C-alpha cells in the first residue's frame, strides 16, 4: 500500500470575512438607529397631533357651552319680553271689555228713557255705530300691540341665531 501524502489545507484569508461582517454589523446598527429615530419622531408627531386635537376639541366644547348659555339667555330674555307684552295686551283688552260693558249699561239706561219706537231705533243705531267704531279702533290697537310684542320677543332669538350662523360659517382654524 502506498501512502498518500497529506497536503496542508489552503490558508483562508479571514480578514475579508471579518471586514464583511463588520460592515454588515455597522449597516444593521445604522438601520436600527434610523428606524429608532423614525419611530421616536413619529411618536412625537403623533403626540403633538393628539395634543392639538385635544386642544381644538376643548376649545370647541367651550365655544359650544358659551353658545348654549347665550341661547338660553336669549330665550329667557325673549320670554320676559313676551310675558310683559302679554300682560300689557291683557290689561288693554280687559280695559276695553270693561269700557264696553259700561257703555252697554249706559245704553240700556238711555234706552229706558226712550218714549217712542223711533227714539229706541235712533238710540240703538247710535249705540251700534259707536260700538263698531270702538271695536275697530281697539281691534287695530290690539293687533298692533301683538305684532310689536311678537317682533320684540323674536329679536333676541334672531340675534342669537345670527351669531351662531356666523360662527358656524367661519372656517375652522388649522
C-alpha positions in Angstrom: 0.0 0.0 0.0 1.1 3.3 -0.8 0.5 6.2 1.4 -0.6 9.4 0.1 1.0 12.4 1.4 -1.2 14.7 3.3 -1.5 18.1 1.8 -2.0 21.1 4.0 -5.3 22.9 3.8 -5.1 26.1 2.0 -4.9 29.1 4.2 -8.1 31.2 4.1 -7.9 34.9 4.4 -10.4 35.7 7.2 -9.7 39.4 7.1 -12.2 39.8 4.2 -14.9 37.9 6.1 -14.3 39.9 9.2 -14.4 43.1 7.3 -17.6 42.0 5.6 -19.2 41.0 9.0 -18.1 44.4 10.4 -19.6 46.3 7.5 -22.8 44.2 7.8 -22.9 44.8 11.6 -22.5 48.5 11.0 -25.2 48.6 8.4 -27.6 46.8 10.7 -26.8 49.1 13.6 -27.4 52.2 11.3 -30.7 50.7 10.1 -31.8 50.0 13.7 -30.7 53.6 14.7 -32.5 55.2 11.8 -35.7 53.1 12.5 -35.5 54.0 16.1 -35.2 57.7 15.2 -38.1 57.5 12.8 -40.3 55.7 15.4 -39.4 58.4 18.0 -40.2 61.2 15.5 -43.5 59.5 14.7 -44.3 59.2 18.4 -43.5 62.9 19.0 -45.6 63.9 15.9 -48.5 61.8 17.0 -48.3 63.2 20.5 -48.3 66.8 19.1 -51.3 65.9 16.8 -53.2 64.4 19.8 -52.5 67.5 21.9 -53.6 69.8 19.1 -56.8 67.8 18.5 -57.5 67.7 22.2 -57.0 71.5 22.5 -59.3 72.0 19.5 -61.9 69.7 21.0 -61.8 71.5 24.3 -62.0 74.9 22.6 -64.9 73.7 20.5 -66.6 72.4 23.7 -66.0 75.8 25.4 -67.4 77.6 22.5 -70.4 75.3 22.4 -71.0 75.9 26.1 -70.8 79.6 25.6 -73.2 79.5 22.7 -75.6 77.3 24.7 -75.6 79.8 27.6 -76.1 82.7 25.2 -79.0 80.7 23.6 -80.6 80.2 27.0 -80.1 83.8 27.9 -81.8 84.9 24.6 -84.7 82.5 25.2 -85.2 83.9 28.8 -85.0 87.5 27.5 -87.5 86.7 24.8 -89.8 85.0 27.3 -89.6 88.0 29.6 -90.4 90.4 26.7 -93.3 88.2 25.7 -94.7 87.9 29.2 -94.5 91.7 29.7 -96.2 92.2 26.3 -98.9 89.7 27.1 -99.6 91.4 30.4 -99.9 94.8 28.6 -102.1 93.2 26.0 -104.3 91.6 28.7 -104.6 94.9 30.5 -105.6 96.7 27.3 -108.1 94.0 26.4 -109.8 94.0 29.8 -109.9 97.8 29.9 -111.7 97.7 26.5 -114.1 95.0 27.8 -114.8 97.0 30.9 -115.4 100.1 28.9 -117.7 98.2 26.5 -119.7 96.8 29.5 -120.0 100.3 31.0 -121.2 101.6 27.6 -123.7 98.8 27.4 -125.1 99.8 30.8 -125.3 103.4 29.8 -127.0 102.4 26.6 -129.5 100.4 28.5 -130.3 103.3 30.8 -130.7 105.6 27.7 -133.0 103.0 26.1 -135.2 103.1 29.2 -135.7 106.8 28.7 -137.0 106.4 25.2 -140.6 107.5 24.7 -141.2 106.2 21.2 -140.1 103.4 19.0 -138.4 106.0 16.8 -136.3 107.0 19.9 -135.4 103.4 20.5 -134.3 102.8 16.9 -132.2 106.1 17.0 -130.6 105.2 20.3 -129.9 101.6 19.1 -128.4 102.8 15.8 -126.1 105.3 17.6 -125.1 102.6 20.1 -124.3 100.2 17.2 -122.2 102.8 15.3 -120.2 103.8 18.4 -119.7 100.2 19.4 -118.5 99.2 15.9 -116.1 102.2 15.8 -114.6 101.4 19.2 -114.4 97.7 18.2 -112.4 98.6 15.1 -110.2 101.0 16.9 -109.5 98.7 19.8 -109.0 95.7 17.5 -106.4 97.7 15.5 -104.7 98.7 18.7 -104.6 95.1 20.0 -103.4 93.8 16.6 -100.6 96.4 16.6 -99.7 95.5 20.1 -99.5 91.8 19.4 -97.3 92.4 16.3 -94.9 94.6 18.3 -94.7 92.1 21.2 -94.1 89.3 18.8 -91.3 91.2 16.9 -89.7 92.4 20.2 -89.8 88.8 21.6 -88.3 87.3 18.5 -85.5 89.9 18.3 -83.1 88.3 21.0 -83.6 84.8 19.4 -82.9 86.1 15.9 -79.8 88.0 17.1 -78.5 84.8 18.8 -79.3 82.7 15.7 -77.3 85.2 13.5 -74.3 84.9 15.9 -74.5 81.1 15.7 -74.7 81.1 11.9 -71.7 83.5 11.7 -69.6 81.3 14.0 -70.5 78.2 12.0 -69.7 79.7 8.7 -66.2 80.8 9.7 -63.6 78.3 8.6 -62.0 76.2 11.3 -58.5 77.5 12.0 -55.9 74.8 11.4 
